[in-house]
Amino acid sequence: MSKNIILIVTPILIIIAGLLIWRLFFYLPTAKFVDIKIADTKYKIEIASSSAQKIKGLSNRDSLCPKCGMLFIFGFETELPFWMKDTLIPLDMIWLDKTGKIVDIKTATEINSQKLYRNQSPAQYVLELNANDYQKLNLKIGDIIPLPNTL
């Protein structure tokens, strides 16, 4: 009798474990967008807060519309290395501390690269925009990007 129970319960547990793994790592919830004013210019920003959204990021996209970007949200300030693996468009990476102050800026022009881009000061957010937007907006370290309270 106990052997029959094991034969019935084992496949059920495997299915449940598989669904949990899929949910944690591959399920992408509906994208959330917020409008953020950056240096008097309104940007439509996609939010990446789940692990799956952060892993995917802007990879495998052919373009990013003008005045669009992605904001990666982390739970605390730390070093946040980024790379361009499977990313097909050049990007600005802007690291922000918990108050929205810019602590570092890098422009990644090497698409589909595994080169790591690291912040020099602790950050809680990374904002990705089209490459060279930060120069067009005249952004510099120390500037504040006001983040919505709903993050």
Stockholm file with secondary structure:
# STOCKHOLM 1.0

chainA/1-151         MSKNIILIVTPILIIIAGLLIWRLFFYLPTAKFVDIKIADTKYKIEIASSSAQKIKGLSNRDSLCPKCGMLFIFGFETELPFWMKDTLIPLDMIWLDKTGKIVDIKTATEINSQKLYRNQSPAQYVLELNANDYQKLNLKIGDIIPLPNTL
#=GR chainA/1-151 SS CHHHHHHHHHHHHHHHHHHHHHHHHTCCCCCEEEEEEETTEEEEEEEECSHHHHHHTTTTCSCCCTTEEEEEEEEEEECCCBCCTTCCSCEEEEEECTTSBEEEEEEECSTTCCCCBCCSSCEEEEEEEETTHHHHTTCCTTCBCCCCTTC
#=GC SS_cons         CHHHHHHHHHHHHHHHHHHHHHHHHTCCCCCEEEEEEETTEEEEEEEECSHHHHHHTTTTCSCCCTTEEEEEEEEEEECCCBCCTTCCSCEEEEEECTTSBEEEEEEECSTTCCCCBCCSSCEEEEEEEETTHHHHTTCCTTCBCCCCTTC
//
